[in-house]
Amino acid sequence: MQSWAKRGLQTALVTGGLLMLGTGIASADETVNPDVAPSPLDLNVNIPLEMKANGVGTPIGQLDLPEFEGTVSSEPASEAVRQVARDVDSLGNAWPDGSGEASGAPARQSIEGGFTNSGGFVDNGPTLKGNRVNADIVPAIQICGNAIGVIGNATETADCSQTWNHDQDIETDGAENALAGNVVALDWAAPIAINGTGAGLAGGYGKSTGSATQDITETGDTTTSGDGSALSGNVVPGQLATPVQVSGNAASWILGNGYSEFSDDSAATAGGWVKSSGGDAEGPGGAGSGNVVGAPIALPVKFNCNAGAAWGSLANTGACDTSADAKAGDTTEGISGTPTYVQTSGDDSLLDGNIITPQAGPIANVAGVAASWIGNAGTGQETPGTSSSTVDAGGFVSTTGEDSAASANIVDPAVALPVEVFGVGGTYIGLANAAHDNTVDANAGNGSYTSGNGAVISGNTANTQVAGAPEVFGVGGSHIGNATGTATEEKTVTAGGYDGTQGNNSGGSGNLVQVPVAVPAELLGVGGSFIGSGTGSADEVKVVQGGGGGSTHDDDGVISSNLGVVPVSLPVQVVGVGGAFIGKGVSKGSTDTTSKAGDKESATGTAGVLAGNLLNGPVSFPTQVHGDGVVLGGIGKGASENITDSMAGGDVSTDGQDGAGAGNIIQVPVGGTGSIFGNGIAGAGIGTGSGTSDVKSVAGGSAETNGDRGSISGNIIDAQALPIVQAFGDAVAGLAKAKGTATNTVDAQSGGDVTTSGVDGGISGNIVDIPLAAVAQAFADAVAVGATAEAEADNMTTGKTGGESTTDGDGSSLSGFNIQQPLGALVQVFCVDLGLFGTANATGSDATSITEEPQIFVPIDWCGSEMAADELPALPDATGLPALALPELPALPAQAAREDVPALPALPVQLPALGNLGQTVALPSLKAPSIKLNTVDQTMQALQGAATMPNASTLPAVPAMAALDANPIAAFFSKLAGGFSSFKK
């Protein structure tokens, strides 16, 4: 490269703020002399640069831009700063050496003896006491294969590769010192790729083909100690891996034409593991030492394989395969051989060995999107583009705080959250067709362990563990145009893991708080249009998991080893929905989702005070809309296949034997589902919905504890909720045609068995258990107004709230009581066919089983079960009410003899108990047919009518009734009454 170009490039980088500590050209590897002492201050910025195969099309031909390959570095300035820091750190004794001959001072012979020591500073080691501040930042830049035609043509083919690899460990020590051995370290790998752009502007044409790779590694492990020290051995690590990738895109504007067929792979690796200590069980303790506050973040940012066209232009991408991987932090062998990211300790110490490490593994990705504004855009038309990312941030962390105060506490939030949009086509007055496939494996954190045995306010842990997947893919949307979106995905997202702690013989120690969350939130396979056509298609397999359970253990503790956990699994999904307004919207979606938050939890509070108590609030509630077709003036068609497994929490156990206010459990699991699917809704058009759904939702599990010989211990309060709300396989049409078809399978469970004991306890071992089921379903219902509606659905719903409730105790001292009261309602409306000046057909089947059985049971079933004219409705079961004894009634006086009516016998002195009224009670000596009585009101009415009932043989004939269906309004109310005939007795 010409010298003027080199100097110009350096000047541009400086003025752009890319260099903070100086500039220069250096090699890709920093030279480290092992014979030179490490500097307390080491700040480096290195910018590897690769600029190659870039061109601009002009009216007079293609202009090829200058090429450059090398590294712009702060090394000259950084070395000067490092040397100054070394000099300050090595200041030594500057006083006389004790010879007694100070410069300019005559000897005094009259004084016998002399100085035994000349005085001065004593060299106790480095002046800065082993404290270190290190930063290595590598924003590698690659600009390759870009072709931009501006009123002209440009074509580029590139094959680019960039690598940086630097590893520098930090080893220091602050033991038995003050303000020593502390480390602040930043490792940041930030590759930036701007490659493979094909753009045509103002009638120009740009075409890019080729490939590029980047692999940037900036790592280093940290080892220090603050044993027996004050404010020593603390570490603040920052480990960032943030690849930025803008590759394989096509763009056009005002009659331009852009095309790209490019592949790009990026990888960023930053940081390492951390070891420290603030107090060791075998050595001296410290104060304010051995603490770690870190933040490993792995964040790929991607904008690849997209096409945008505006104002009569064309933009398309061909085969486009990209990957961007990121890793922040590393692991080494730790407790019990567990791979560990951070390990420290705070035994026999004060404010030592605490860890605060938020760990994040997010992704920002926009890929394979085609967008046009009065233009034509397409991505992956012949071969769908692909994108992938593997992300790993941090890992397992551990510490100990035996016999300490305010030590070894952990705050370790983990977030894995890929946010992605891909395979989406959108247009306004134009064409946009998109196709893309995506693969992701994202992980943040991996659990923790600490202990606070024999300690005060030590060994506590508080974690949030959030795994989510907010995304939009396989969507086509248009306004006065035609758009399609097609996509597939395989994704695994995990955050956190198992957390364990202990608090034996402690105070305020070993407590554990967790909030594990799994939220797959997504919109996929959706087609929508307003005056146009939109088609969406998507398939996915997804696993999202937050947390992995936990445990804490305490004997003889005070306010120790309590556990609070709120696991939430909440899949929120819109899949395979087609909608249109004066247009056509067609969709198809398939999802196989596993969403899990938390796992089993255990605690103990044996012989403790306010210890080992457990609060558990698991929530599992998939909320889904899929397979629906909705239209107003056009065609709306939706189809879906849904398999979802959602789990929150698991079995819980603790122990409060011989304790006071110990081992109690409060549990409120909520396990159910809410969905709308397989419905067709149309107004002045055709709406068709088809959906199959198989959902398993489980919240919590069994709960077990023990309060024997305890005081206010081992009690369980359990409210187990089972909400199921669904509408599926319904059709509603107005001046249109609608069809809904659905198959529904639900297996939902909330809570489980509860077991405890209160033998020889006081207010212990009691159970209050309230299973609550609330089920509302509307399916296979067809309503047509001047239209045609067809509905068909099959339903199999199985639900279970709670289980067996068991305790032991004789009831003395308010112990051993077992109170269980199920509550709930089941309301189902199905096979309703209501046609007003139209045709409505509804068919379906139902197999529903709910345990504990709801007390209110209201099925409105028109599937061939119309109530006959001589049938009476049945009310909900009243056998559970106490028997009601009516007062004696005097006998009726004898009536005058009549030829046609025999004399009535005296009434019985007492009516049967209310609990037996559900049985048939026949009045004696009546020639009229016997009457089946089901209610008190009917019984009294029958008694009053019997006194004057005429001979049945003299009654006039009843004329035949006209068919009720001749009047649709009368038919509706007749069928509504028939629906109540199946009320549960």
Order of alpha helices (4+ residues) and beta strands (2+ residues): alpha-beta-beta-beta-beta-alpha-beta-beta-beta-beta-beta-beta-beta-beta-beta-beta-beta-beta-beta-beta-beta-beta-beta-beta-beta-beta-beta-beta-beta-beta-beta-beta-beta-beta-beta-beta-beta-beta-beta-beta-beta-beta-beta-beta-beta-beta-beta-beta-beta-beta-beta-beta-beta-beta-beta-beta-beta-beta-beta-beta-beta-beta-beta-beta-beta-beta-beta-beta-beta-beta-beta-beta-beta-beta-beta-beta-beta-beta-beta-beta-beta-alpha-alpha
